[in-house]
Amino acid sequence: MRPHRDVEVLLIEDDPTIGRNMHAGLLAHGYHSHWCRTGESGLAQAQESSPDVVLLDLGLPDIDGVEVARALRGRHPDLLIIILTARADEIDVVIGLDAGADDYLVKPTSLTVLLARLRAHLRRLPAEPADSTPVQLGDLLLDIGARRCKLGGNEVGLRPKEFDLLAALARRPGTAVTRENLMTEVWDENWFGSTKTLDVTMAALRRRLAAEAAGTAPTITTLRGHGYRLEAPPSTSR
């Protein structure tokens, strides 16, 4: 895991009490932290400082946090975005994740929980797969070492977690992989959050692959109550 002193965190939170406490807590634990109170100032700060992590409140005074997440993801594809929400409806969380966030926390949340979740994500950032040999399945070419995905020769722009999820399945095509194993490999072995992030990430991955699908492309099968399986095209030999 990268030292905290090397991690730039951008906190976009308009509540003065929550923002002040989170900002002070991040600084006290060795993170470089910037605190912005509006969506506009947060987007400008992200452009200036290129943070590693954004902690993003959904209920901002000027721009809806979902739109901020969408803009951040478009400008910074590799950025880790964790949304902070006081919204109780599940649909709000799903929309936030689908807009580009990697994870979410429901407010109020303790600093201890926030830091633990942040560490869980950061443990995944520098890790290289044990086997980085490119995987060829029909028209899908997944270069794990270079983190590049191509379908029929066309580059597919995957978000970090989408790529990791596809790689976890592509390393063992035709094999059922449990939800628990995917959460361990793609997120963290000590993960204690909701697995909703897996569902939303999988849905986004399928959409991106479908948009580029042509010829013989593998498909991802849902195994109810178990997990997922990457189905190699019939003409593909392992």
ZABARO-539834 format. One record per residue (C-alpha): residue in one letter; x, z negated, y negated. Coordinates in nm, 2 decimals. Layout:
N
<marse><residuo>a</residuo><px>X</px><pz>Z</pz><py>Y</py></marse>
...
% end
This chain:
238
<marse><residuo>m</residuo><px>0.00</px><pz>0.00</pz><py>0.00</py></marse>
<marse><residuo>r</residuo><px>0.13</px><pz>0.08</pz><py>-0.35</py></marse>
<marse><residuo>p</residuo><px>0.24</px><pz>-0.21</pz><py>-0.56</py></marse>
<marse><residuo>h</residuo><px>-0.03</px><pz>-0.31</pz><py>-0.81</py></marse>
<marse><residuo>r</residuo><px>0.20</px><pz>-0.26</pz><py>-1.10</py></marse>
<marse><residuo>d</residuo><px>0.20</px><pz>0.11</pz><py>-1.02</py></marse>
<marse><residuo>v</residuo><px>-0.18</px><pz>0.14</pz><py>-1.01</py></marse>
<marse><residuo>e</residuo><px>-0.37</px><pz>0.25</pz><py>-1.32</py></marse>
<marse><residuo>v</residuo><px>-0.73</px><pz>0.12</pz><py>-1.32</py></marse>
<marse><residuo>l</residuo><px>-0.98</px><pz>0.24</pz><py>-1.58</py></marse>
<marse><residuo>l</residuo><px>-1.28</px><pz>0.01</pz><py>-1.62</py></marse>
<marse><residuo>i</residuo><px>-1.58</px><pz>0.17</pz><py>-1.79</py></marse>
<marse><residuo>e</residuo><px>-1.83</px><pz>-0.12</pz><py>-1.84</py></marse>
<marse><residuo>d</residuo><px>-2.04</px><pz>-0.19</pz><py>-2.15</py></marse>
<marse><residuo>d</residuo><px>-2.13</px><pz>-0.55</pz><py>-2.07</py></marse>
<marse><residuo>p</residuo><px>-1.89</px><pz>-0.76</pz><py>-2.27</py></marse>
<marse><residuo>t</residuo><px>-1.88</px><pz>-1.06</pz><py>-2.04</py></marse>
<marse><residuo>i</residuo><px>-1.85</px><pz>-0.86</pz><py>-1.72</py></marse>
<marse><residuo>g</residuo><px>-1.60</px><pz>-0.62</pz><py>-1.87</py></marse>
<marse><residuo>r</residuo><px>-1.38</px><pz>-0.89</pz><py>-2.02</py></marse>
<marse><residuo>n</residuo><px>-1.37</px><pz>-1.09</pz><py>-1.69</py></marse>
<marse><residuo>m</residuo><px>-1.29</px><pz>-0.78</pz><py>-1.48</py></marse>
<marse><residuo>h</residuo><px>-1.03</px><pz>-0.65</pz><py>-1.72</py></marse>
<marse><residuo>a</residuo><px>-0.86</px><pz>-0.99</pz><py>-1.74</py></marse>
<marse><residuo>g</residuo><px>-0.87</px><pz>-1.03</pz><py>-1.36</py></marse>
<marse><residuo>l</residuo><px>-0.72</px><pz>-0.69</pz><py>-1.30</py></marse>
<marse><residuo>l</residuo><px>-0.44</px><pz>-0.76</pz><py>-1.54</py></marse>
<marse><residuo>a</residuo><px>-0.38</px><pz>-1.11</pz><py>-1.39</py></marse>
<marse><residuo>h</residuo><px>-0.34</px><pz>-0.95</pz><py>-1.05</py></marse>
<marse><residuo>g</residuo><px>-0.08</px><pz>-0.70</pz><py>-1.16</py></marse>
<marse><residuo>y</residuo><px>-0.29</px><pz>-0.39</pz><py>-1.22</py></marse>
<marse><residuo>h</residuo><px>-0.25</px><pz>-0.17</pz><py>-1.53</py></marse>
<marse><residuo>s</residuo><px>-0.60</px><pz>-0.19</pz><py>-1.67</py></marse>
<marse><residuo>h</residuo><px>-0.78</px><pz>0.00</pz><py>-1.95</py></marse>
<marse><residuo>w</residuo><px>-1.13</px><pz>-0.11</pz><py>-2.05</py></marse>
<marse><residuo>c</residuo><px>-1.37</px><pz>0.12</pz><py>-2.22</py></marse>
<marse><residuo>r</residuo><px>-1.73</px><pz>0.04</pz><py>-2.32</py></marse>
<marse><residuo>t</residuo><px>-1.89</px><pz>0.38</pz><py>-2.33</py></marse>
<marse><residuo>g</residuo><px>-1.90</px><pz>0.69</pz><py>-2.12</py></marse>
<marse><residuo>e</residuo><px>-1.74</px><pz>0.91</pz><py>-2.39</py></marse>
<marse><residuo>s</residuo><px>-1.45</px><pz>0.68</pz><py>-2.45</py></marse>
<marse><residuo>g</residuo><px>-1.40</px><pz>0.64</pz><py>-2.07</py></marse>
<marse><residuo>l</residuo><px>-1.38</px><pz>1.01</pz><py>-2.02</py></marse>
<marse><residuo>a</residuo><px>-1.13</px><pz>1.04</pz><py>-2.31</py></marse>
<marse><residuo>q</residuo><px>-0.92</px><pz>0.76</pz><py>-2.17</py></marse>
<marse><residuo>a</residuo><px>-0.92</px><pz>0.92</pz><py>-1.82</py></marse>
<marse><residuo>q</residuo><px>-0.80</px><pz>1.24</pz><py>-1.97</py></marse>
<marse><residuo>e</residuo><px>-0.52</px><pz>1.06</pz><py>-2.16</py></marse>
<marse><residuo>s</residuo><px>-0.40</px><pz>0.82</pz><py>-1.89</py></marse>
<marse><residuo>s</residuo><px>-0.48</px><pz>0.99</pz><py>-1.56</py></marse>
<marse><residuo>p</residuo><px>-0.58</px><pz>0.67</pz><py>-1.38</py></marse>
<marse><residuo>d</residuo><px>-0.56</px><pz>0.62</pz><py>-1.01</py></marse>
<marse><residuo>v</residuo><px>-0.89</px><pz>0.43</pz><py>-1.00</py></marse>
<marse><residuo>v</residuo><px>-1.21</px><pz>0.42</pz><py>-1.21</py></marse>
<marse><residuo>l</residuo><px>-1.45</px><pz>0.13</pz><py>-1.19</py></marse>
<marse><residuo>l</residuo><px>-1.76</px><pz>0.28</pz><py>-1.34</py></marse>
<marse><residuo>d</residuo><px>-2.08</px><pz>0.11</pz><py>-1.46</py></marse>
<marse><residuo>l</residuo><px>-2.39</px><pz>0.33</pz><py>-1.40</py></marse>
<marse><residuo>g</residuo><px>-2.58</px><pz>0.18</pz><py>-1.69</py></marse>
<marse><residuo>l</residuo><px>-2.38</px><pz>0.29</pz><py>-1.99</py></marse>
<marse><residuo>p</residuo><px>-2.53</px><pz>0.30</pz><py>-2.35</py></marse>
<marse><residuo>d</residuo><px>-2.44</px><pz>0.66</pz><py>-2.43</py></marse>
<marse><residuo>i</residuo><px>-2.41</px><pz>0.87</pz><py>-2.11</py></marse>
<marse><residuo>d</residuo><px>-2.57</px><pz>0.79</pz><py>-1.77</py></marse>
<marse><residuo>g</residuo><px>-2.29</px><pz>0.67</pz><py>-1.53</py></marse>
<marse><residuo>v</residuo><px>-2.39</px><pz>0.93</pz><py>-1.28</py></marse>
<marse><residuo>e</residuo><px>-2.31</px><pz>1.21</pz><py>-1.53</py></marse>
<marse><residuo>v</residuo><px>-1.98</px><pz>1.03</pz><py>-1.61</py></marse>
<marse><residuo>a</residuo><px>-1.90</px><pz>1.02</pz><py>-1.23</py></marse>
<marse><residuo>r</residuo><px>-1.98</px><pz>1.39</pz><py>-1.20</py></marse>
<marse><residuo>a</residuo><px>-1.76</px><pz>1.48</pz><py>-1.50</py></marse>
<marse><residuo>l</residuo><px>-1.47</px><pz>1.26</pz><py>-1.37</py></marse>
<marse><residuo>r</residuo><px>-1.48</px><pz>1.42</pz><py>-1.03</py></marse>
<marse><residuo>g</residuo><px>-1.48</px><pz>1.77</pz><py>-1.17</py></marse>
<marse><residuo>r</residuo><px>-1.18</px><pz>1.70</pz><py>-1.39</py></marse>
<marse><residuo>h</residuo><px>-0.99</px><pz>1.47</pz><py>-1.15</py></marse>
<marse><residuo>p</residuo><px>-1.05</px><pz>1.57</pz><py>-0.79</py></marse>
<marse><residuo>d</residuo><px>-0.82</px><pz>1.31</pz><py>-0.64</py></marse>
<marse><residuo>l</residuo><px>-0.95</px><pz>1.02</pz><py>-0.84</py></marse>
<marse><residuo>l</residuo><px>-1.08</px><pz>0.71</pz><py>-0.67</py></marse>
<marse><residuo>i</residuo><px>-1.42</px><pz>0.62</pz><py>-0.82</py></marse>
<marse><residuo>i</residuo><px>-1.60</px><pz>0.30</pz><py>-0.75</py></marse>
<marse><residuo>i</residuo><px>-1.94</px><pz>0.27</pz><py>-0.92</py></marse>
<marse><residuo>l</residuo><px>-2.07</px><pz>-0.07</pz><py>-1.04</py></marse>
<marse><residuo>t</residuo><px>-2.45</px><pz>-0.09</pz><py>-1.04</py></marse>
<marse><residuo>a</residuo><px>-2.72</px><pz>-0.35</pz><py>-1.10</py></marse>
<marse><residuo>r</residuo><px>-2.98</px><pz>-0.10</pz><py>-0.99</py></marse>
<marse><residuo>a</residuo><px>-3.15</px><pz>-0.22</pz><py>-0.68</py></marse>
<marse><residuo>d</residuo><px>-3.30</px><pz>0.11</pz><py>-0.56</py></marse>
<marse><residuo>e</residuo><px>-3.11</px><pz>0.27</pz><py>-0.28</py></marse>
<marse><residuo>i</residuo><px>-3.17</px><pz>0.62</pz><py>-0.43</py></marse>
<marse><residuo>d</residuo><px>-2.95</px><pz>0.53</pz><py>-0.73</py></marse>
<marse><residuo>v</residuo><px>-2.66</px><pz>0.44</pz><py>-0.51</py></marse>
<marse><residuo>v</residuo><px>-2.70</px><pz>0.76</pz><py>-0.31</py></marse>
<marse><residuo>i</residuo><px>-2.71</px><pz>0.97</pz><py>-0.63</py></marse>
<marse><residuo>g</residuo><px>-2.40</px><pz>0.79</pz><py>-0.76</py></marse>
<marse><residuo>l</residuo><px>-2.21</px><pz>0.86</pz><py>-0.44</py></marse>
<marse><residuo>d</residuo><px>-2.33</px><pz>1.21</pz><py>-0.42</py></marse>
<marse><residuo>a</residuo><px>-2.22</px><pz>1.27</pz><py>-0.78</py></marse>
<marse><residuo>g</residuo><px>-1.86</px><pz>1.21</pz><py>-0.67</py></marse>
<marse><residuo>a</residuo><px>-1.81</px><pz>0.83</pz><py>-0.63</py></marse>
<marse><residuo>d</residuo><px>-1.62</px><pz>0.71</pz><py>-0.33</py></marse>
<marse><residuo>d</residuo><px>-1.78</px><pz>0.37</pz><py>-0.31</py></marse>
<marse><residuo>y</residuo><px>-2.01</px><pz>0.13</pz><py>-0.49</py></marse>
<marse><residuo>l</residuo><px>-2.05</px><pz>-0.24</pz><py>-0.56</py></marse>
<marse><residuo>v</residuo><px>-2.37</px><pz>-0.41</pz><py>-0.67</py></marse>
<marse><residuo>k</residuo><px>-2.35</px><pz>-0.63</pz><py>-0.97</py></marse>
<marse><residuo>p</residuo><px>-2.31</px><pz>-0.92</pz><py>-1.01</py></marse>
<marse><residuo>t</residuo><px>-2.00</px><pz>-0.92</pz><py>-0.79</py></marse>
<marse><residuo>s</residuo><px>-1.72</px><pz>-1.16</pz><py>-0.78</py></marse>
<marse><residuo>l</residuo><px>-1.37</px><pz>-1.07</pz><py>-0.88</py></marse>
<marse><residuo>t</residuo><px>-1.25</px><pz>-1.17</pz><py>-0.53</py></marse>
<marse><residuo>v</residuo><px>-1.49</px><pz>-0.91</pz><py>-0.37</py></marse>
<marse><residuo>l</residuo><px>-1.39</px><pz>-0.65</pz><py>-0.62</py></marse>
<marse><residuo>l</residuo><px>-1.01</px><pz>-0.70</pz><py>-0.56</py></marse>
<marse><residuo>a</residuo><px>-1.06</px><pz>-0.70</pz><py>-0.18</py></marse>
<marse><residuo>r</residuo><px>-1.25</px><pz>-0.37</pz><py>-0.20</py></marse>
<marse><residuo>l</residuo><px>-0.99</px><pz>-0.22</pz><py>-0.43</py></marse>
<marse><residuo>r</residuo><px>-0.71</px><pz>-0.32</pz><py>-0.19</py></marse>
<marse><residuo>a</residuo><px>-0.90</px><pz>-0.17</pz><py>0.10</py></marse>
<marse><residuo>h</residuo><px>-0.91</px><pz>0.16</pz><py>-0.07</py></marse>
<marse><residuo>l</residuo><px>-0.56</px><pz>0.15</pz><py>-0.19</py></marse>
<marse><residuo>r</residuo><px>-0.43</px><pz>0.08</pz><py>0.16</py></marse>
<marse><residuo>r</residuo><px>-0.56</px><pz>0.43</pz><py>0.25</py></marse>
<marse><residuo>l</residuo><px>-0.40</px><pz>0.62</pz><py>-0.04</py></marse>
<marse><residuo>p</residuo><px>-0.03</px><pz>0.65</pz><py>0.07</py></marse>
<marse><residuo>a</residuo><px>-0.09</px><pz>0.66</pz><py>0.45</py></marse>
<marse><residuo>e</residuo><px>0.00</px><pz>0.99</pz><py>0.61</py></marse>
<marse><residuo>p</residuo><px>-0.16</px><pz>1.08</pz><py>0.94</py></marse>
<marse><residuo>a</residuo><px>0.04</px><pz>1.02</pz><py>1.25</py></marse>
<marse><residuo>d</residuo><px>0.01</px><pz>1.38</pz><py>1.34</py></marse>
<marse><residuo>s</residuo><px>0.02</px><pz>1.63</pz><py>1.05</py></marse>
<marse><residuo>t</residuo><px>0.02</px><pz>1.94</pz><py>1.26</py></marse>
<marse><residuo>p</residuo><px>-0.22</px><pz>2.20</pz><py>1.12</py></marse>
<marse><residuo>v</residuo><px>-0.54</px><pz>2.23</pz><py>1.31</py></marse>
<marse><residuo>q</residuo><px>-0.70</px><pz>2.58</pz><py>1.38</py></marse>
<marse><residuo>l</residuo><px>-1.06</px><pz>2.59</pz><py>1.50</py></marse>
<marse><residuo>g</residuo><px>-1.21</px><pz>2.93</pz><py>1.47</py></marse>
<marse><residuo>d</residuo><px>-1.21</px><pz>3.03</pz><py>1.10</py></marse>
<marse><residuo>l</residuo><px>-1.12</px><pz>2.67</pz><py>1.00</py></marse>
<marse><residuo>l</residuo><px>-0.76</px><pz>2.59</pz><py>0.92</py></marse>
<marse><residuo>l</residuo><px>-0.69</px><pz>2.23</pz><py>0.83</py></marse>
<marse><residuo>d</residuo><px>-0.33</px><pz>2.17</pz><py>0.71</py></marse>
<marse><residuo>i</residuo><px>-0.33</px><pz>1.79</pz><py>0.73</py></marse>
<marse><residuo>g</residuo><px>0.03</px><pz>1.75</pz><py>0.59</py></marse>
<marse><residuo>a</residuo><px>-0.04</px><pz>1.97</pz><py>0.29</py></marse>
<marse><residuo>r</residuo><px>-0.40</px><pz>1.84</pz><py>0.26</py></marse>
<marse><residuo>r</residuo><px>-0.54</px><pz>2.19</pz><py>0.24</py></marse>
<marse><residuo>c</residuo><px>-0.86</px><pz>2.32</pz><py>0.41</py></marse>
<marse><residuo>k</residuo><px>-0.94</px><pz>2.69</pz><py>0.45</py></marse>
<marse><residuo>l</residuo><px>-1.24</px><pz>2.87</pz><py>0.60</py></marse>
<marse><residuo>g</residuo><px>-1.20</px><pz>3.24</pz><py>0.67</py></marse>
<marse><residuo>g</residuo><px>-0.89</px><pz>3.24</pz><py>0.45</py></marse>
<marse><residuo>n</residuo><px>-1.08</px><pz>3.09</pz><py>0.15</py></marse>
<marse><residuo>e</residuo><px>-0.97</px><pz>2.76</pz><py>0.01</py></marse>
<marse><residuo>v</residuo><px>-1.23</px><pz>2.48</pz><py>0.04</py></marse>
<marse><residuo>g</residuo><px>-1.19</px><pz>2.21</pz><py>-0.23</py></marse>
<marse><residuo>l</residuo><px>-1.26</px><pz>1.89</pz><py>-0.06</py></marse>
<marse><residuo>r</residuo><px>-1.26</px><pz>1.54</pz><py>-0.22</py></marse>
<marse><residuo>p</residuo><px>-1.00</px><pz>1.30</pz><py>-0.07</py></marse>
<marse><residuo>k</residuo><px>-1.25</px><pz>1.11</pz><py>0.16</py></marse>
<marse><residuo>e</residuo><px>-1.42</px><pz>1.44</pz><py>0.27</py></marse>
<marse><residuo>f</residuo><px>-1.08</px><pz>1.57</pz><py>0.37</py></marse>
<marse><residuo>d</residuo><px>-0.99</px><pz>1.25</pz><py>0.56</py></marse>
<marse><residuo>l</residuo><px>-1.33</px><pz>1.25</pz><py>0.73</py></marse>
<marse><residuo>l</residuo><px>-1.29</px><pz>1.61</pz><py>0.85</py></marse>
<marse><residuo>a</residuo><px>-0.93</px><pz>1.54</pz><py>0.96</py></marse>
<marse><residuo>a</residuo><px>-1.04</px><pz>1.25</pz><py>1.16</py></marse>
<marse><residuo>l</residuo><px>-1.29</px><pz>1.47</pz><py>1.35</py></marse>
<marse><residuo>a</residuo><px>-1.06</px><pz>1.78</pz><py>1.37</py></marse>
<marse><residuo>r</residuo><px>-0.78</px><pz>1.59</pz><py>1.54</py></marse>
<marse><residuo>r</residuo><px>-1.01</px><pz>1.55</pz><py>1.85</py></marse>
<marse><residuo>p</residuo><px>-1.26</px><pz>1.84</pz><py>1.85</py></marse>
<marse><residuo>g</residuo><px>-1.54</px><pz>1.82</pz><py>2.10</py></marse>
<marse><residuo>t</residuo><px>-1.50</px><pz>1.44</pz><py>2.12</py></marse>
<marse><residuo>a</residuo><px>-1.76</px><pz>1.19</pz><py>2.01</py></marse>
<marse><residuo>v</residuo><px>-1.62</px><pz>0.97</pz><py>1.74</py></marse>
<marse><residuo>t</residuo><px>-1.81</px><pz>0.65</pz><py>1.66</py></marse>
<marse><residuo>r</residuo><px>-1.91</px><pz>0.55</pz><py>1.31</py></marse>
<marse><residuo>e</residuo><px>-1.70</px><pz>0.24</pz><py>1.34</py></marse>
<marse><residuo>n</residuo><px>-1.39</px><pz>0.44</pz><py>1.42</py></marse>
<marse><residuo>l</residuo><px>-1.45</px><pz>0.68</pz><py>1.13</py></marse>
<marse><residuo>m</residuo><px>-1.49</px><pz>0.39</pz><py>0.89</py></marse>
<marse><residuo>t</residuo><px>-1.17</px><pz>0.24</pz><py>1.02</py></marse>
<marse><residuo>e</residuo><px>-0.97</px><pz>0.56</pz><py>0.99</py></marse>
<marse><residuo>v</residuo><px>-1.11</px><pz>0.70</pz><py>0.67</py></marse>
<marse><residuo>w</residuo><px>-1.18</px><pz>0.38</pz><py>0.48</py></marse>
<marse><residuo>d</residuo><px>-1.01</px><pz>0.07</pz><py>0.62</py></marse>
<marse><residuo>e</residuo><px>-0.99</px><pz>-0.14</pz><py>0.93</py></marse>
<marse><residuo>n</residuo><px>-1.10</px><pz>-0.45</pz><py>0.73</py></marse>
<marse><residuo>w</residuo><px>-1.39</px><pz>-0.27</pz><py>0.56</py></marse>
<marse><residuo>f</residuo><px>-1.68</px><pz>-0.49</pz><py>0.49</py></marse>
<marse><residuo>g</residuo><px>-1.90</px><pz>-0.27</pz><py>0.27</py></marse>
<marse><residuo>s</residuo><px>-2.20</px><pz>-0.06</pz><py>0.36</py></marse>
<marse><residuo>t</residuo><px>-2.15</px><pz>0.24</pz><py>0.58</py></marse>
<marse><residuo>k</residuo><px>-2.38</px><pz>0.44</pz><py>0.34</py></marse>
<marse><residuo>t</residuo><px>-2.06</px><pz>0.58</pz><py>0.20</py></marse>
<marse><residuo>l</residuo><px>-1.99</px><pz>0.75</pz><py>0.54</py></marse>
<marse><residuo>d</residuo><px>-2.34</px><pz>0.91</pz><py>0.54</py></marse>
<marse><residuo>v</residuo><px>-2.31</px><pz>1.05</pz><py>0.19</py></marse>
<marse><residuo>t</residuo><px>-1.95</px><pz>1.17</pz><py>0.24</py></marse>
<marse><residuo>m</residuo><px>-2.06</px><pz>1.34</pz><py>0.56</py></marse>
<marse><residuo>a</residuo><px>-2.35</px><pz>1.51</pz><py>0.39</py></marse>
<marse><residuo>a</residuo><px>-2.12</px><pz>1.64</pz><py>0.11</py></marse>
<marse><residuo>l</residuo><px>-1.86</px><pz>1.76</pz><py>0.36</py></marse>
<marse><residuo>r</residuo><px>-2.13</px><pz>1.96</pz><py>0.55</py></marse>
<marse><residuo>r</residuo><px>-2.25</px><pz>2.12</pz><py>0.22</py></marse>
<marse><residuo>r</residuo><px>-1.90</px><pz>2.23</pz><py>0.12</py></marse>
<marse><residuo>l</residuo><px>-1.82</px><pz>2.37</pz><py>0.46</py></marse>
<marse><residuo>a</residuo><px>-2.16</px><pz>2.55</pz><py>0.48</py></marse>
<marse><residuo>a</residuo><px>-2.10</px><pz>2.71</pz><py>0.14</py></marse>
<marse><residuo>e</residuo><px>-1.78</px><pz>2.88</pz><py>0.27</py></marse>
<marse><residuo>a</residuo><px>-1.89</px><pz>2.93</pz><py>0.63</py></marse>
<marse><residuo>a</residuo><px>-1.84</px><pz>3.28</pz><py>0.77</py></marse>
<marse><residuo>g</residuo><px>-1.76</px><pz>3.41</pz><py>1.12</py></marse>
<marse><residuo>t</residuo><px>-1.67</px><pz>3.14</pz><py>1.37</py></marse>
<marse><residuo>a</residuo><px>-1.67</px><pz>2.80</pz><py>1.20</py></marse>
<marse><residuo>p</residuo><px>-1.69</px><pz>2.46</pz><py>1.37</py></marse>
<marse><residuo>t</residuo><px>-2.00</px><pz>2.25</pz><py>1.32</py></marse>
<marse><residuo>i</residuo><px>-2.05</px><pz>1.88</pz><py>1.29</py></marse>
<marse><residuo>t</residuo><px>-2.30</px><pz>1.73</pz><py>1.52</py></marse>
<marse><residuo>t</residuo><px>-2.47</px><pz>1.40</pz><py>1.45</py></marse>
<marse><residuo>l</residuo><px>-2.49</px><pz>1.17</pz><py>1.75</py></marse>
<marse><residuo>r</residuo><px>-2.78</px><pz>0.93</pz><py>1.68</py></marse>
<marse><residuo>g</residuo><px>-2.68</px><pz>0.57</pz><py>1.71</py></marse>
<marse><residuo>h</residuo><px>-2.32</px><pz>0.66</pz><py>1.78</py></marse>
<marse><residuo>g</residuo><px>-2.13</px><pz>0.88</pz><py>1.54</py></marse>
<marse><residuo>y</residuo><px>-2.03</px><pz>1.24</pz><py>1.50</py></marse>
<marse><residuo>r</residuo><px>-1.86</px><pz>1.52</pz><py>1.70</py></marse>
<marse><residuo>l</residuo><px>-1.68</px><pz>1.83</pz><py>1.56</py></marse>
<marse><residuo>e</residuo><px>-1.79</px><pz>2.13</pz><py>1.77</py></marse>
<marse><residuo>a</residuo><px>-1.53</px><pz>2.40</pz><py>1.80</py></marse>
<marse><residuo>p</residuo><px>-1.66</px><pz>2.76</pz><py>1.81</py></marse>
<marse><residuo>p</residuo><px>-1.70</px><pz>2.89</pz><py>2.17</py></marse>
<marse><residuo>s</residuo><px>-1.41</px><pz>3.13</pz><py>2.13</py></marse>
<marse><residuo>t</residuo><px>-1.17</px><pz>2.86</pz><py>2.01</py></marse>
<marse><residuo>s</residuo><px>-0.93</px><pz>2.72</pz><py>2.26</py></marse>
<marse><residuo>r</residuo><px>-0.78</px><pz>2.38</pz><py>2.20</py></marse>
% end
